Amino acid sequence: MTFRQTINKYLIGHRTTTIVVLCLFGLCLLQAVASPRKKGPRKKSDERVYLIHADEMFYDQFGNNPMAQIVKGHVAFRHQGARLTCDSAYFFQESNSVKAFGHVFLKQGDTLSLACERALYDGQAQMMEARQNVVLHHRRQVLRTDSLNFDRLYNNAYFFEGGTLIDGKDRLISDWGEYNTDTRQAVFYYNVKLKSASRLISTDTLYYDVKTSVAHVVGPNSRITSGQSVIDTQDAYYDTHTDKAQLFSRSTVVDKNRTITGDSLYYVKDGESRGYGNVIYVDRGHKNALTCGYLRYNEKTGMGFATRDPVAKEFSQKDTLYVHSDSMKIYTFNINTDSVYRKVHAFHKVRAYRTDMQAVCDSMVFDSQDSCMTMYRDPIVWNGNRQLLGEQIKVYMNDSTVRRADVIGQALSVELMGDSVHYNQVSSKEMKAFFVDGDVRRTEAIGNVQAVYFPISDKDSAIIGLNYTETDTMRMFMSPKRELEKIWMPKATGTLYPLTQIPPSKLKLSNFAWFDDIRPKSKDDIFVWRGKGTGQELKNIPRHEAPLQQLGGGKHKSTAP
């Protein structure tokens, strides 16, 4: 064979080998693209419990636990990231469980540990049944009990023979409960008590958020006691750090002699509290009360606001005084001192009722400092068959009974006679009425006095005639039976008309008005507003202004000498 033939044979063989290799590489690449490589099986986590140390180990085939490894002395196990130590134990490899005895201690991560005297640990269920002197530490919380089951799979701790959760200064005690170390939510049942230095919560069911220190109190006969404040509720959220409470389901707050009840209450000790839905406030010390649909009150400042059909009640006497308006405001002065006093503003459409007195006005202010009730804008006051009206009326109380009434501006007193036809009338700039035991005993009219009076016969109590009088001052004295005893006037002009010769124009004064249809008839009638009709309002009388004086001459100017 020649050299050329040898070379050609070699080249042909090499080319054939190269083609075969390229074809094989292409087939492998095509297979890789057509069907991606399958992943291998996932590595399973190791669920076995491992014995990592013991001073002694043996079997007792004839004992109570023939399938167990008996280990003693500085015993330590490891399972799923947790470490379990004890003095001695029965280790069941087949069931993957441990019975531990003496100084049992479970450590899980950096935030959780559990100590007890004996325990059963099930590695399959990751459940530890801890018994006797059980102490669970989680962050700053400590749970103490004698019987606790700790579910490591869901991080739930259950106790069922009485337990105590300590959270800072708060101690939660109950017969049964559970605590989740992930959510840090706890729930307690039966004879639950949450204690601190100044607070005690007693209930049947309590949910506690450890992160926010908020307790949800559920169940009848639940009670929150903080100092002299007592809250009775069956549904409440209470912040143990701020002493704020959200109360529902007709809860009641009692603070000394004061009580407040409402459908919903937002209570802040020494702060601003609010009440919604049929709110009832009672002050037994001062014998008054308030009902409304919405109430806001600040214990620190003594400021309050009430609306939605508010009704103030005063019950120091045998008869209760009821006052209603659209809204009410409460102002407290010199709070927390011996000289404390309050002002209550009622507005608008004020109506008041008590069996011996009724009143109507647009707005009213009651000042406890001088026990004065001032009524503004067309006020009217009724006492028995007597009516007082003017621009402004001041009523002074004495031990919650009326002792004096001052009518300022366009004063008018009207008394309905026993025949229900004739009226005794007095009109003046100002008028004062003095009361004894709730009855008018003396009246005093001052300035431009006009009077229409019907004298009565002593024999048969029949009307004799009409006495019309004009004077500057008039004082009238009444008997306890509301009968006129005498009249005093410094100087007067007047006429006595016989009954048959009374001019029709003299029967009533020019500003006469009788508003019996406006008068509240009962405590329930205060909610129905009835005001004066159009044209019946008092006309504003402008005050005289002082003449202006200017330097430099002119009609109303004055010059220095």
C-alpha positions, 0 to 999 in steps of 0.5 A, spaced: 500 500 500 502 506 498 503 512 502 497 516 499 493 510 500 494 510 507 493 517 508 486 516 505 484 510 509 486 514 515 482 520 513 476 516 511 476 513 518 477 519 522 471 523 518 467 517 519 468 517 527 467 525 527 460 524 524 458 519 529 460 523 535 457 529 532 450 525 531 451 522 538 452 529 541 446 532 537 441 526 539 443 528 546 442 535 545 435 533 542 433 529 548 435 534 553 431 539 549 425 535 548 424 532 555 427 536 561 431 533 566 427 530 572 429 533 579 430 527 584 426 526 590 426 532 596 430 530 602 425 529 607 426 532 614 429 528 620 423 526 624 426 522 629 428 523 636 435 522 638 439 520 644 445 525 644 447 523 651 446 519 658 451 517 663 447 510 663 443 506 659 440 499 659 434 495 658 429 491 662 425 486 658 422 483 664 419 490 667 413 495 665 417 498 659 420 492 656 421 496 649 424 502 652 431 504 653 432 506 660 437 512 660 440 516 667 444 521 669 445 528 665 440 525 659 439 529 653 435 528 647 434 532 640 428 533 636 426 538 630 431 544 633 429 543 640 433 540 646 430 536 652 434 534 658 432 530 664 435 526 670 432 519 667 427 517 661 424 511 658 426 512 650 422 508 645 425 508 639 420 504 635 414 509 637 419 515 637 417 518 644 420 519 651 418 519 658 422 524 662 423 524 669 426 529 674 428 536 672 425 536 665 427 542 661 425 543 654 429 549 650 426 551 643 430 557 640 432 563 644 425 565 646 422 559 649 423 554 654 419 549 658 420 546 665 417 541 669 418 534 674 415 529 669 413 529 661 411 525 656 414 527 649 411 524 642 416 525 637 411 523 631 405 529 634 410 533 636 406 534 643 409 534 650 405 533 656 408 536 662 406 535 669 407 538 676 411 544 677 410 546 670 413 553 668 413 555 660 417 561 659 416 565 652 419 572 651 417 576 658 411 572 659 411 566 664 406 561 664 405 556 671 401 550 672 401 543 674 398 540 667 400 543 661 400 540 653 405 543 649 403 542 641 410 544 638 407 543 631 402 549 632 406 552 638 400 552 642 400 551 650 394 548 653 393 548 661 386 545 664 388 544 672 389 551 673 394 556 671 397 563 671 400 567 666 405 573 668 405 578 663 410 584 667 405 587 672 399 583 670 397 576 673 392 572 669 389 566 673 384 561 670 382 554 671 383 552 663 386 556 658 391 556 652 397 560 649 399 561 642 407 562 642 406 565 635 400 569 635 402 571 642 394 570 643 391 567 650 384 565 652 382 563 659 376 560 661 372 559 668 374 563 674 378 568 670 382 573 674 386 578 671 390 582 677 395 588 677 397 593 683 391 597 682 386 593 678 382 586 678 378 583 672 373 578 674 370 574 668 368 567 665 372 568 659 377 572 657 381 573 651 388 576 652 393 579 646 400 579 649 403 584 644 398 590 646 396 588 653 389 588 651 384 584 654 377 582 651 372 580 657 366 576 655 361 573 659 355 575 664 357 578 671 364 580 668 367 586 673 373 590 672 375 594 678 380 599 678 381 604 685 374 606 686 371 605 679 367 598 678 365 596 671 360 591 670 360 588 663 359 582 659 363 584 653 369 589 654 376 591 651 380 593 656 387 596 655 391 594 661 397 599 660 392 605 659 386 603 663 382 605 657 376 600 656 371 599 650 364 597 653 358 594 650 352 590 651 349 595 656 355 596 661 355 600 667 361 604 670 361 606 678 365 611 680 364 613 688 357 616 687 357 616 680 354 611 675 354 611 668 350 606 663 350 605 656 349 601 650 356 602 648 361 606 653 368 608 651 371 609 658 378 612 660 380 613 667 382 620 668 381 622 661 375 623 656 370 618 656 364 617 651 357 613 651 352 611 646 345 609 646 340 610 651 346 613 656 344 614 663 348 618 668 346 618 675 350 622 681 347 620 687 351 624 691 348 631 688 342 627 687 342 629 679 342 624 673 342 625 665 339 621 660 341 622 653 343 618 646 350 621 646 355 623 652 362 625 652 365 627 659 372 629 661 374 627 668 380 631 668 377 637 666 370 636 668 368 638 661 362 634 658 357 634 652 350 631 651 345 630 645 340 626 642 334 627 647 338 629 653 334 630 659 337 632 666 334 630 672 334 633 679 331 628 685 333 631 691 326 633 693 320 628 693 318 631 686 323 630 680 325 636 676 326 634 668 329 638 663 330 637 656 333 640 650 337 639 644 344 639 647 347 640 653 354 642 655 357 641 662 363 646 665 367 645 671 371 650 675 376 649 681 375 641 680 378 637 685 378 642 690 373 644 696 370 650 692 368 646 685 362 648 682 359 647 675 355 650 670 350 647 665 348 650 658 342 647 655 340 649 648 336 650 644 328 648 645 328 648 653 322 645 656 322 643 664 317 640 668 316 638 676 309 638 679 310 645 682 314 648 677 314 648 669 318 652 664 320 653 657 325 657 653 330 657 648 336 656 652 338 656 659 344 656 664 345 653 671 350 655 675 351 651 682 355 656 685 349 660 686 344 655 685 341 660 679 338 658 673 338 663 668 333 662 662 334 666 655 329 668 649 322 668 651 322 664 657 316 662 661 315 659 668 309 657 671 307 655 678 300 653 680 296 657 676 301 663 675 305 665 669 311 669 669 314 671 662 320 676 660 326 677 656 330 673 661 328 670 668 333 668 673 331 662 678 334 661 684 334 655 688 335 653 695 336 645 697 333 644 690 327 648 691 325 655 688 326 660 693 326 666 688 325 668 681 327 675 677 324 677 671 328 682 667 325 686 661 318 686 659 316 682 665 309 680 666 305 676 671 299 673 670 294 669 675 288 665 672 282 666 677 278 660 680 273 661 675 278 660 669 275 666 666 279 672 669 286 673 670 290 678 675 295 681 671 302 685 673 306 688 668 313 692 669 320 693 667 322 688 672 319 683 677 321 679 683 318 673 686 319 670 693 317 663 694 316 659 701 316 651 700 315 652 693 309 657 693 309 664 692 309 668 698 311 675 695 312 679 689 315 685 687 314 689 681 319 695 679 318 700 673 312 702 669 308 698 673 301 696 671 296 692 674 289 689 673 286 685 679 280 682 681 278 683 688 274 677 691 268 678 697 270 675 703 263 672 704 262 668 698 269 669 694 265 672 689 269 677 684 267 684 686 270 688 680 276 690 677 282 694 680 286 698 675 293 701 678 299 704 675 305 705 679 312 705 680 313 699 685 308 694 687 309 689 692 304 683 693 303 679 699 300 672 699 298 667 704 300 660 704 294 658 700 296 663 695 291 668 697 292 675 696 293 678 703 295 685 702 298 690 697 304 696 698 305 701 693 308 708 694 304 712 690 299 710 685 293 712 680 288 707 679 280 706 678 276 700 681 270 698 676 264 694 679 263 688 676 257 690 671 261 696 669 268 694 667 270 696 660 272 691 655 279 694 654 281 694 661 280 686 662 287 685 660 293 689 659 296 691 652 301 686 653 297 680 656 299 673 654 297 666 656 300 660 654 297 654 657 298 651 651 305 651 651 306 649 658 309 642 659 303 637 662 308 632 664 315 629 664 313 626 658 311 632 655 318 635 655 320 632 649 314 635 644 316 642 643 311 647 642 313 655 642 310 661 641 306 662 635 309 668 630 308 675 632 307 672 640 315 673 641 317 679 645 319 685 641 327 687 642 327 694 645 334 697 644 338 700 649 339 708 649 346 709 646 350 714 649 351 721 644 358 721 641 362 727 642 368 729 638 373 734 639 373 740 633 366 742 633 360 740 629 353 738 631 355 733 636 362 736 638 365 739 644 371 743 644 376 745 650 375 751 653 
